[in-house]
Amino acid sequence: MPLRVVIRKDTGALTISGRLKLTSGETIRVRERAQSNDRRVAEEEAKSLELKILRDDWLGKRPRSNDTPKRLHRLLNAIGDVNLADVEDKLNGARETMLRPGAGAAAWKRAVIVPVRAVMRYAARRKWCDYPVFDVPQTPEGRTRYCLPEQAEQIIAASPHLQPLLTVLPMYRHADVRSPLS
């Protein structure tokens, strides 16, 4: 039986509830508060939760990466023992020791800001500090790679065995799409 969204009588809150039969024959009961009070969003959450439970049952739980603790230890070693209020100042001072020379803004954000922000938000939820507000550097937009119509036609002509597939793929820029191989 699929999970469904119901309104609890005592609180009026949307709740995801139901029973799911696993491949082992075991039935598990699900009853948890939806994260949203919007019924449509809660139903989407119920579908997502059901999919996750069944996928984990069928394929096994996804292993956690061992990389995250290593990164956090590297960050901790770089900034040293510091109060949560002074973390941003220490991060800016230790930038050279944490990243390779020439690393860009996207690397700084991905390797330093995101994990530190996650830890500080965890601490803020437990009222250990204020919510973090970091000055995040602007990352340049990625390059859009595309084929010009002439290049696409050359590729298609050079590979006739792939022609049906290549005429369907979005090889043209959005503005150039009028008809394939016109």
Number of C-alpha atoms within 10 A of each C-alpha: 7 12 22 20 23 19 15 12 8 6 7 10 16 22 24 24 19 18 15 18 14 14 10 8 8 8 11 12 11 17 15 13 16 21 13 14 14 10 15 11 13 21 20 14 19 23 16 13 15 20 14 13 16 16 13 13 14 12 8 10 11 8 6 7 8 8 8 12 11 11 16 16 10 15 20 14 13 17 20 13 10 11 9 14 13 10 18 18 12 16 20 10 12 16 17 13 14 18 14 11 9 8 12 13 14 15 14 18 17 10 17 19 18 14 17 21 17 12 12 21 18 14 16 15 11 10 10 12 15 14 15 18 10 13 8 12 12 9 12 9 6 6 6 6 8 13 13 13 17 11 13 18 18 11 15 18 12 11 10 11 10 12 14 10 10 17 16 9 9 12 19 18 13 9 6 11 13 9 7 16 11 7
